[in-house]
Amino acid sequence: MNLHQLSTKMNLMKTSVALITFNSEKFLRPQLDTILENLGPEDEVIISDDGSSDATAAILKSYQEKDPRIQCFSIAHSGCNKNYENAISHCSGDVIFLSDDDNVWKANKVSEVVKVFTENPSVSMVMHDCVVTDEALNPILPSLFDNRKAKPGLFRNIMKCSYGGSLIAFRKELVKKILPFPHYMPVFYDEWIGLQASKHGKVVFLHETLSFWRRHQGSASSGYLSTNGKATAKKKAALRGSLKRFWQRIWTRTVKIWWALFF
């Protein structure tokens, strides 16, 4: 496939971004701005809000009035997994990108990921690398992949999950395998999607840092940080040493192995 053919095929692929919000007023604008800069005129941003009580709704309304690519839906205090389920269910694109409400995308994120899908028809999901930052976008980890030793593979990720939700994009054909989410799911949405993609297709880990993943107190992954914004190895070690945590790991991995075999 020459460059012209590749470019034409990429342009024919419609992109959806499934973005979730909950009391997101502090970081929502820069996230939306960088998403919209990545998209073409036929693409869409599907936003699911989990009953925000701050200025999130007003911000979304102002963006929606200016940009027809944005569609907003809401649910009532159902949590992260259900919020993503709602957003994904309304996406119509050929490729669906997931996004939290507090990250920043690089200008080439969508084009680089879509290029992987275009060049590799058998690929069902792509996860790219990112720079982990503090609240002010100061780098904490230059590579999430290096920190997690992230690699694809079904049973590898059952034992130690590498997936990060806001770094994931997948083909629309995978939706029928992942939705609806199981009623009882002892893992987050990203791990469920990653395991299903690994089981039913091919997953590519793209070793390019295409976004800044902001970690802060109150974020879904704030365990990366202590109160002064540094990595908390001590806290993680304490959790790993607890009997309760040990049992939870055994139970969760048992459930995931059962999913891998029978779902």
C-alpha positions, 0 to 999 in steps of 0.5 A: 500500500503506497502513501496515497492509498494509505492516506485515502483509507485513513480518511475513510475511517470515522473516529469516535471518542468516548469521553466520560465526565464527572465534576470535571470543570478543572481540566475538561477544557484542555482535554476537549480542545486537544481531542477536537484538534485531532479529529476530522469534520466527520468524526464525533465526540460522545460524552457521558456525564455521571451526574456532575454537580459543578460547572461541567454541564455548562462547559459541555453545553458551550462546546456543543453549541459551537461544534456539532461533532459533540454529543452529550448523554447523561446517567445518574451516579453509576460509576466509571464502568457504567459511564464508559459503557454508556458512552461506548454504546452511543459511538458510531465510528469505525474506530473508538477512542476512550478518554478520561476528562483530565488528560491532554492529547498530542496533535498526532495521537489519532492519526498515528493510532488510525494508521496502525488499524489501516495498515493491519486489518487483523488488529482489533485494539491499539494501546499507545504509551504516554507520559505520566504527569502531575496536576500541572503536567510536569512529567512524573514518568516518561513512559507508562509502558516502561514503568508497567513493563507493559506488553500484550498477551491474554494470560500475561495481562490476567496476571498483571494488567498493562491496560490504561483506559485513556490510551486505548482505541478499538474497532467497532466490531469489538463492541459486540464482544464487550457490551454490555459489561458483565453485571459483576466485574471485579476489574475496571472497564479497560481491563475487561476491554483489553482481555476481550480484545486479546481473546477475540482479536489482535492487540498492538502496544504502540511504543509512542507517547501520544498523550499526557496522562494527568495523575492527581488526588481524586483522579481514577488512578491517583494511586500513582501519587502521594500528597506531594505528587511523587510516586508512592512505592511505599504505599503500594508495597504496604498494600501488596503486603496485606492479607486482604489484598493478597486474597483479592488478587487470587480471587480476581485472577481466578475470575479473569481466567474463567472469563478467558475460558468461557466468555 
